[in-house]
Amino acid sequence: ALSQASDRLAKRTEKAKFIIVLSDGQPVPSAAHAGIDLDNTVTAILEQTNQKLIGLGLGSETDFVEKYYPNSVVNIQANQLADSLSQVILQAIEETDQF
């Protein structure tokens, strides 16, 4: 899904491009997606595109999100989502040379 979102976003003309990923559990590919590795997918997107990736770990025990997404907030509860999202988007924007 992340790769498809990136491919679609790459076709857009905006200068600054962000993908926001919400996760509540470790990535565990199904048999249909065997051989797809999130770490490799994230690395490819970051190295081959001008897209920023933002990861939000919803719920407890979502520290793993930090491993995959350079701009991330983990272990957040639903009522903290708006504040957490705005903070991590601001961080990603500040790191972007498009503004």
SULKAQUI-V324980 format. One record per residue. N is the residue number from 0. RES is the residue in one letter. PSI is psi in whole degrees, -180 to 180 (* if undefined). NEAR is the number of other ideal C-beta (glycine too) atoms within 8 Angstrom. Layout:
N/RES/PSI/NEAR, N/RES/PSI/NEAR
This chain:
0/A/-40/4, 1/L/-42/12, 2/S/-42/9, 3/Q/-42/7, 4/A/-42/9, 5/S/-44/12, 6/D/-43/8, 7/R/-41/8, 8/L/-33/11, 9/A/-26/9, 10/K/-10/5, 11/R/157/7, 12/T/-4/2, 13/E/149/5, 14/K/-44/5, 15/A/127/10, 16/K/131/12, 17/F/140/10, 18/I/127/13, 19/I/124/8, 20/V/126/11, 21/L/129/6, 22/S/142/11, 23/D/10/7, 24/G/164/6, 25/Q/144/4, 26/P/124/7, 27/V/99/5, 28/P/145/6, 29/S/172/6, 30/A/-31/4, 31/A/-19/4, 32/H/25/7, 33/A/139/7, 34/G/-10/4, 35/I/123/8, 36/D/122/6, 37/L/-41/9, 38/D/-46/8, 39/N/-38/7, 40/T/-47/11, 41/V/-46/12, 42/T/-45/8, 43/A/-44/8, 44/I/-47/14, 45/L/-35/10, 46/E/-28/6, 47/Q/-3/5, 48/T/174/10, 49/N/25/6, 50/Q/143/12, 51/K/138/11, 52/L/134/15, 53/I/126/15, 54/G/134/14, 55/L/120/17, 56/G/106/16, 57/L/126/11, 58/G/-179/9, 59/S/162/4, 60/E/45/5, 61/T/28/14, 62/D/-29/9, 63/F/-24/9, 64/V/-36/15, 65/E/-31/10, 66/K/-38/6, 67/Y/-38/12, 68/Y/120/11, 69/P/-32/5, 70/N/110/11, 71/S/159/13, 72/V/133/11, 73/V/164/12, 74/N/44/8, 75/I/150/12, 76/Q/159/7, 77/A/-38/5, 78/N/-8/4, 79/Q/-2/8, 80/L/-49/11, 81/A/-49/6, 82/D/-44/7, 83/S/-43/11, 84/L/-45/12, 85/S/-38/8, 86/Q/-44/9, 87/V/-32/13, 88/I/-44/11, 89/L/-43/8, 90/Q/-45/9, 91/A/-40/12, 92/I/-43/9, 93/E/-27/6, 94/E/-7/7, 95/T/134/9, 96/D/12/3, 97/Q/-12/6, 98/F/*/5
